[in-house]
Amino acid sequence: MLKKIVTSFKMAVGNMHGNLFHTLLSILGMIIGVAALVSILSLIDGMEKFAKDQISETTSLKSIALTPRSTRTVNGISVKKDSFVYVTYSKFKELEKSIKQQAKFYLISTQSAEVSSPEISSPIVSMVYGCSETMRPGLTLLKGRLFTINDFNSNPINAIVNKSFLSASGKSDFAWLGKSLQINGREIKIIGIVDEKSERPEIYLPITTFSHAELKSYPPSISVDVAEVEDVASVKQSISAWIKEQYPNNTDDLELMTHEFRLEQATKGFMLFRVIMGLIVGISVIVGGIGVMNVMLITVTQRTTEIGVRKALGANRKDIVLQFLAEAVSISTLGSLCGLVLGILGTMGIIPIVKAITKVPFQASYTWNTIGVVAVLAIVVGIIFGTYPAIRASKLDPVEAIRKE
């Protein structure tokens, strides 16, 4: 059977080569249809990638938040719970070790406090963050150093301040490095200065310096930045399993949140757009398929004698059907390949125009899905629109076919 298929395709290629101009004219519709389809799909894929990148930059699609539910709703009113669980620093380190995927973990508790010092004329109201070694994303060290594991058991308490704190204190240089401050009765020593996109004075402390009462009043939350968007779901599932294992009776006290729904909405929207545009452009592919069927019917008429001779020499109906189906698939494949190349070239010409008009750094995206669609389309169109001419050829009576010559 395989030998017959190979032979049929060899004959098909030979016939196409012998009538090349006729073949090219017949598949012109196919070429235009596939080119339009490739251009549309690659542009939509590029739009989807651009949209996802924009969403990712603005909504942290790679981020997972684990926050304690310190309140409950009664008659539509938010009421603080008498008791609830929160993730301690030691539990946070256990969670960090339990996750196998590549990710960065942040533990942080936020409160405000007055900061005083003999070198400050009046107390400075600052945001005070109790955090893990990783502190917060987006911080840039300007001077000194960041936290290490040793700082979580040190005395005096080491602290890091931001650039805005320097401005609020009246000192814009790094004179505070190595100096001491007082916060809520605690003496802290400044070991580092960071640049953070905030105009508020901010101070970072090891979260282990916060008392249980402070953590109950300002429950810490965990932020997880996953390396790849595709891993968000699996990391979320792993964290959920860890919560059930560590807090079997208090799972409702901890809430997991992601921005996956935004990505899902964008994906669904572009999928709908892709399907609708694909169906519209698919009409031109159908027209191209009709052109393939037309040339195949003409071919059957022109080669009536050849068909009669082959049947007289022992070829059965299956052999004839296979021969003409192979020719139809070959013609549609040639049209699809030409359309693929034309579509890519056309898209390359469209992109500069789109950029010039929109001023957006937009790029088309050529995926294996698009190439797969073209490959499947070539085979399907060839089979669908080549079946009728092939069956018609196989039904020819050999005696009548030879007599017509």
MINUGU-481612 format. One record per residue (C-alpha): x, y, z; residue in three letters; residue number from 0. Coordinates in steps of 0.25 Angstrom, whole numbers, plus 5000, padded with zeros to 4 digits. Each point is the difference from the previous one (the first is absolute). Layout:
BEGIN
NODE    c1    c2    c3  resn  resi
NODE     X     Y     Z   ala   NUM
...
This chain:
BEGIN
NODE    c1    c2    c3  resn  resi
NODE  5000  5000  5000   met     0
NODE  5011  5010  5004   leu     1
NODE  5007  4997  4986   lys     2
NODE  4987  5003  4993   lys     3
NODE  4999  5013  5008   ile     4
NODE  5014  5004  4997   val     5
NODE  4998  4997  4985   thr     6
NODE  4987  5008  5000   ser     7
NODE  5007  5012  5005   phe     8
NODE  5011  4999  4990   lys     9
NODE  4990  5000  4989   met    10
NODE  4993  5012  5006   ala    11
NODE  5013  5008  5000   val    12
NODE  5003  4996  4986   gly    13
NODE  4986  5004  4995   asn    14
NODE  5001  5013  5008   met    15
NODE  5014  5003  4994   his    16
NODE  4995  4997  4986   gly    17
NODE  4988  5010  5002   asn    18
NODE  5007  5010  5009   leu    19
NODE  4994  5013  4995   phe    20
NODE  4986  4994  5000   his    21
NODE  5002  4995  5014   thr    22
NODE  5005  5013  5005   leu    23
NODE  4988  5007  4994   leu    24
NODE  4990  4990  5007   ser    25
NODE  5006  5001  5014   ile    26
NODE  5001  5016  5000   leu    27
NODE  4988  5000  5008   gly    28
NODE  5006  4990  5010   met    29
NODE  5013  5009  5001   ile    30
NODE  4992  5012  5003   ile    31
NODE  4991  4994  5010   gly    32
NODE  5012  4993  5008   val    33
NODE  5008  5013  4999   ala    34
NODE  4989  5008  5006   ala    35
NODE  4997  4989  5011   leu    36
NODE  5015  5000  5004   val    37
NODE  5001  5015  5000   ser    38
NODE  4987  5001  5009   ile    39
NODE  5005  4989  5010   leu    40
NODE  5014  5005  5001   ser    41
NODE  4995  5014  5003   leu    42
NODE  4990  4995  5010   ile    43
NODE  5010  4992  5007   asp    44
NODE  5009  5012  5000   gly    45
NODE  4989  5009  5006   met    46
NODE  4997  4989  5010   glu    47
NODE  5015  5000  5005   lys    48
NODE  5001  5015  5000   phe    49
NODE  4987  5000  5009   ala    50
NODE  5005  4990  5009   lys    51
NODE  5013  5007  5002   asp    52
NODE  4993  5013  5003   gln    53
NODE  4991  4993  5010   ile    54
NODE  5012  4993  5006   ser    55
NODE  5007  5013  5002   glu    56
NODE  4988  5007  5007   thr    57
NODE  4993  4989  5008   thr    58
NODE  5012  4990  5004   ser    59
NODE  4994  4988  4993   leu    60
NODE  5012  4992  5006   lys    61
NODE  4996  5004  5014   ser    62
NODE  4993  4992  5011   ile    63
NODE  4995  5006  5013   ala    64
NODE  4997  4993  5013   leu    65
NODE  4993  5009  5009   thr    66
NODE  4994  4997  5014   pro    67
NODE  4985  5002  5001   arg    68
NODE  5000  5009  5013   ser    69
NODE  4985  5004  4998   thr    70
NODE  4987  4994  4998   arg    71
NODE  4987  5005  4994   thr    72
NODE  4988  5001  5008   val    73
NODE  4987  5007  4994   asn    74
NODE  5009  5006  4990   gly    75
NODE  5009  5006  5010   ile    76
NODE  5015  4996  5001   ser    77
NODE  5003  4996  5014   val    78
NODE  5014  4997  5006   lys    79
NODE  5001  4985  5004   lys    80
NODE  5003  4997  5014   asp    81
NODE  5011  4990  4996   ser    82
NODE  5006  4996  4986   phe    83
NODE  5013  4993  4996   val    84
NODE  5011  5007  4992   tyr    85
NODE  5013  4995  4994   val    86
NODE  5012  5002  5010   thr    87
NODE  5014  5002  4995   tyr    88
NODE  5004  4985  5003   ser    89
NODE  4988  4995  4992   lys    90
NODE  5003  5009  4989   phe    91
NODE  5014  4994  4999   lys    92
NODE  4993  4986  5000   glu    93
NODE  4991  5004  4988   leu    94
NODE  5011  5006  4992   glu    95
NODE  5008  4987  5001   lys    96
NODE  4988  4992  4996   ser    97
NODE  4997  5006  4987   ile    98
NODE  5008  4993  4989   lys    99
NODE  4998  5010  4989   gln   100
NODE  5009  5013  4998   gln   101
NODE  4994  5011  5008   ala   102
NODE  5003  5012  5009   lys   103
NODE  4993  5000  5014   phe   104
NODE  4997  5013  5007   tyr   105
NODE  4994  5001  5015   leu   106
NODE  4996  5014  5004   ile   107
NODE  4992  5007  5011   ser   108
NODE  4997  5014  4999   thr   109
NODE  4997  5011  5010   gln   110
NODE  5003  5015  5002   ser   111
NODE  5008  5005  5012   ala   112
NODE  5007  5013  5005   glu   113
NODE  5015  4999  4999   val   114
NODE  5008  5009  5009   ser   115
NODE  5015  5003  5002   ser   116
NODE  5008  5011  5007   pro   117
NODE  5005  5004  4986   glu   118
NODE  4985  5003  4995   ile   119
NODE  4993  5012  5005   ser   120
NODE  4986  4993  5000   ser   121
NODE  4996  4986  4998   pro   122
NODE  4998  4995  4986   ile   123
NODE  4987  4992  4997   val   124
NODE  5005  4988  4991   ser   125
NODE  4995  4987  4994   met   126
NODE  5006  4989  5008   val   127
NODE  5002  4987  4993   tyr   128
NODE  5003  4987  5007   gly   129
NODE  5005  4991  4989   cys   130
NODE  5008  4987  4997   ser   131
NODE  5015  5001  4994   glu   132
NODE  4994  5002  4986   thr   133
NODE  4993  5013  5005   met   134
NODE  4991  5005  4988   arg   135
NODE  5001  4999  4985   pro   136
NODE  5005  5013  4993   gly   137
NODE  5010  5004  5010   leu   138
NODE  5014  5005  4996   thr   139
NODE  5011  5001  5010   leu   140
NODE  5007  5014  5000   leu   141
NODE  5010  4998  5012   lys   142
NODE  5003  4990  5010   gly   143
NODE  4994  4986  5000   arg   144
NODE  4987  4992  5000   leu   145
NODE  4995  4990  5010   phe   146
NODE  5007  4987  5002   thr   147
NODE  4995  4988  5009   ile   148
NODE  5009  5005  5011   asn   149
NODE  4992  5013  5001   asp   150
NODE  4987  4992  5005   phe   151
NODE  5007  4997  5013   asn   152
NODE  5009  5012  5002   ser   153
NODE  5000  5011  5011   asn   154
NODE  4999  5011  4998   pro   155
NODE  4990  4999  4990   ile   156
NODE  5005  5003  4986   asn   157
NODE  4991  5009  4990   ala   158
NODE  5000  5005  4986   ile   159
NODE  4994  5013  4996   val   160
NODE  4996  5006  4986   asn   161
NODE  5005  5012  4994   lys   162
NODE  4987  5008  5003   ser   163
NODE  5003  4998  5015   phe   164
NODE  5013  5007  4998   leu   165
NODE  4993  5012  4994   ser   166
NODE  4990  5000  5011   ala   167
NODE  5011  5001  5010   ser   168
NODE  5006  5011  4994   gly   169
NODE  5012  4992  4995   lys   170
NODE  5001  4997  4986   ser   171
NODE  5014  4993  5000   asp   172
NODE  5003  4986  5007   phe   173
NODE  5003  5006  5014   ala   174
NODE  4990  4991  5006   trp   175
NODE  5008  4988  4997   leu   176
NODE  5004  4993  5013   gly   177
NODE  4992  5010  5008   lys   178
NODE  4989  4996  5010   ser   179
NODE  4985  5003  5001   leu   180
NODE  4989  4997  5009   gln   181
NODE  4987  4994  4996   ile   182
NODE  4989  4996  5010   asn   183
NODE  5010  4999  5011   gly   184
NODE  5010  4992  4992   arg   185
NODE  5013  5005  4996   glu   186
NODE  5004  4996  4986   ile   187
NODE  5013  5002  4992   lys   188
NODE  5000  5004  4985   ile   189
NODE  5009  4990  4992   ile   190
NODE  4994  5003  4986   gly   191
NODE  4994  5011  4991   ile   192
NODE  4991  4996  4988   val   193
NODE  4993  5007  4989   asp   194
NODE  4986  4997  4999   glu   195
NODE  4989  5006  4991   lys   196
NODE  4993  5007  5012   ser   197
NODE  4999  5014  5005   glu   198
NODE  4997  4995  5014   arg   199
NODE  5011  4998  5011   pro   200
NODE  5001  4985  5001   glu   201
NODE  5008  4991  5010   ile   202
NODE  5002  4985  4999   tyr   203
NODE  5002  4991  5012   leu   204
NODE  5002  4985  5001   pro   205
NODE  4986  4995  5003   ile   206
NODE  5005  4992  5011   thr   207
NODE  5002  5013  5008   thr   208
NODE  4984  5002  4999   phe   209
NODE  4993  4995  5013   ser   210
NODE  4988  4990  4999   his   211
NODE  4991  5012  5004   ala   212
NODE  5005  5008  4988   glu   213
NODE  4999  4988  4991   leu   214
NODE  4985  4998  5004   lys   215
NODE  4997  5015  4998   ser   216
NODE  5008  5000  4987   tyr   217
NODE  5000  4986  4995   pro   218
NODE  5011  4996  4990   pro   219
NODE  4997  4996  4985   ser   220
NODE  5008  4992  4991   ile   221
NODE  5003  5004  4985   ser   222
NODE  5006  4989  4991   val   223
NODE  5006  5005  4987   asp   224
NODE  5000  4988  4990   val   225
NODE  5011  4999  4989   ala   226
NODE  4990  4996  4989   glu   227
NODE  4985  5003  4998   val   228
NODE  4998  4986  4997   glu   229
NODE  5004  4995  5014   asp   230
NODE  4990  5009  5007   val   231
NODE  4989  4990  5001   ala   232
NODE  5009  4989  5005   ser   233
NODE  5007  5009  5010   val   234
NODE  4987  5004  5005   lys   235
NODE  4995  4986  5001   gln   236
NODE  5013  4996  5008   ser   237
NODE  4998  5012  5010   ile   238
NODE  4985  4996  5002   ser   239
NODE  5004  4985  5003   ala   240
NODE  5011  5006  5010   trp   241
NODE  4989  5008  5007   ile   242
NODE  4991  4988  5001   lys   243
NODE  5011  4992  5006   glu   244
NODE  5005  5011  5010   gln   245
NODE  4987  5006  5004   tyr   246
NODE  4990  4989  4998   pro   247
NODE  4989  5007  5009   asn   248
NODE  5003  5014  4996   asn   249
NODE  5001  4999  4985   thr   250
NODE  4989  5011  4999   asp   251
NODE  5009  5010  5007   asp   252
NODE  5009  5001  4988   leu   253
NODE  4997  5005  4987   glu   254
NODE  5007  4997  4987   leu   255
NODE  4999  5010  4988   met   256
NODE  5006  5001  4986   thr   257
NODE  4997  5008  4988   his   258
NODE  4998  4988  4991   glu   259
NODE  4986  5004  4997   phe   260
NODE  5005  5012  4992   arg   261
NODE  5009  4992  4992   leu   262
NODE  4988  4990  4997   glu   263
NODE  4991  5011  4996   gln   264
NODE  5010  5005  4990   ala   265
NODE  5003  4986  4995   thr   266
NODE  4985  4997  4998   lys   267
NODE  4998  5014  4993   gly   268
NODE  5011  4998  4990   phe   269
NODE  4996  4985  4998   met   270
NODE  4986  5005  4996   leu   271
NODE  5006  5011  4991   phe   272
NODE  5009  4989  4994   arg   273
NODE  4989  4990  4997   val   274
NODE  4990  5011  4994   ile   275
NODE  5011  5006  4991   met   276
NODE  5005  4986  4996   gly   277
NODE  4986  4996  4996   leu   278
NODE  4998  5013  4992   ile   279
NODE  5014  4998  4993   val   280
NODE  4996  4985  4998   gly   281
NODE  4990  5004  4990   ile   282
NODE  5011  5004  4990   ser   283
NODE  5007  4986  5003   val   284
NODE  4987  4993  4996   ile   285
NODE  5000  5008  4987   val   286
NODE  5014  4995  4998   gly   287
NODE  4996  4986  5003   gly   288
NODE  4989  5001  4989   ile   289
NODE  5011  5005  4991   gly   290
NODE  5008  4987  5003   val   291
NODE  4987  4992  4997   met   292
NODE  4998  5007  4987   asn   293
NODE  5014  4997  4995   val   294
NODE  4999  4986  5004   met   295
NODE  4986  4998  4993   leu   296
NODE  5007  5006  4987   ile   297
NODE  5012  4990  5002   thr   298
NODE  4990  4988  5001   val   299
NODE  4994  5005  4987   thr   300
NODE  5014  5002  4993   gln   301
NODE  5005  4987  5005   arg   302
NODE  4989  4991  4997   thr   303
NODE  5008  4991  4991   thr   304
NODE  5011  4999  5010   glu   305
NODE  4990  4995  5010   ile   306
NODE  4994  4990  4991   gly   307
NODE  5014  4994  4996   val   308
NODE  5004  4999  5015   arg   309
NODE  4987  4993  5003   lys   310
NODE  5001  4991  4988   ala   311
NODE  5014  4996  5005   leu   312
NODE  4995  4996  5014   gly   313
NODE  4999  5012  5008   ala   314
NODE  4988  5000  5009   asn   315
NODE  4991  5011  5005   arg   316
NODE  5008  5002  5013   lys   317
NODE  5012  5002  4992   asp   318
NODE  4993  5011  4991   ile   319
NODE  4994  5007  5012   val   320
NODE  5014  5000  5007   leu   321
NODE  5007  5006  4988   gln   322
NODE  4990  5011  4999   phe   323
NODE  4999  5003  5015   leu   324
NODE  5015  5000  5000   ala   325
NODE  5000  5010  4989   glu   326
NODE  4990  5009  5007   ala   327
NODE  5007  5000  5013   val   328
NODE  5013  5003  4993   ser   329
NODE  4994  5012  4993   ile   330
NODE  4993  5005  5013   ser   331
NODE  5014  4998  5008   thr   332
NODE  5007  5008  4989   leu   333
NODE  4989  5011  5002   gly   334
NODE  5001  5000  5015   ser   335
NODE  5016  5001  5000   leu   336
NODE  4999  5012  4990   cys   337
NODE  4989  5006  5009   gly   338
NODE  5009  4998  5012   leu   339
NODE  5012  5007  4994   val   340
NODE  4991  5011  4994   leu   341
NODE  4993  5002  5014   gly   342
NODE  5013  5001  5007   ile   343
NODE  5006  5010  4990   leu   344
NODE  4987  5008  5000   gly   345
NODE  5000  5001  5016   thr   346
NODE  5014  5005  4999   met   347
NODE  4995  5011  4991   gly   348
NODE  4988  5003  5009   ile   349
NODE  5008  5001  5014   ile   350
NODE  5007  5013  4996   pro   351
NODE  4987  5007  4996   ile   352
NODE  4994  4995  5013   val   353
NODE  5011  5006  5008   lys   354
NODE  5001  5013  4993   ala   355
NODE  4985  5002  5002   ile   356
NODE  4998  4995  5015   thr   357
NODE  5014  5003  5005   lys   358
NODE  5000  4987  5007   val   359
NODE  5011  4990  5001   pro   360
NODE  4992  4989  4993   phe   361
NODE  5005  4987  4994   gln   362
NODE  4993  4989  4992   ala   363
NODE  5002  4986  5007   ser   364
NODE  5002  4988  4991   tyr   365
NODE  4996  4988  5008   thr   366
NODE  5000  4985  4997   trp   367
NODE  4985  5000  5002   asn   368
NODE  4999  5009  4987   thr   369
NODE  5010  4991  4992   ile   370
NODE  4992  4988  5005   gly   371
NODE  4987  5007  4995   val   372
NODE  5005  5002  4987   val   373
NODE  5005  4985  4999   ala   374
NODE  4987  4994  5004   val   375
NODE  4993  5010  4991   leu   376
NODE  5008  4995  4988   ala   377
NODE  4997  4986  5002   ile   378
NODE  4985  5002  5004   val   379
NODE  4997  5009  4988   val   380
NODE  5007  4990  4991   gly   381
NODE  4992  4988  5005   ile   382
NODE  4987  5007  5001   ile   383
NODE  5000  5007  4986   phe   384
NODE  5008  4989  4993   gly   385
NODE  4990  4989  5004   thr   386
NODE  4989  5002  4990   tyr   387
NODE  5010  5001  4988   pro   388
NODE  5007  4988  5005   ala   389
NODE  4987  4992  5001   ile   390
NODE  4995  5005  4987   arg   391
NODE  5014  4995  4993   ala   392
NODE  4999  4987  5007   ser   393
NODE  4986  4997  4995   lys   394
NODE  5004  5002  4985   leu   395
NODE  4998  4988  4991   asp   396
NODE  5013  4996  4994   pro   397
NODE  4994  4996  4987   val   398
NODE  4992  5013  4999   glu   399
NODE  5012  5008  5004   ala   400
NODE  5009  4994  4990   ile   401
NODE  4990  5001  4989   arg   402
NODE  4998  5015  5002   lys   403
NODE  5015  5002  4996   glu   404
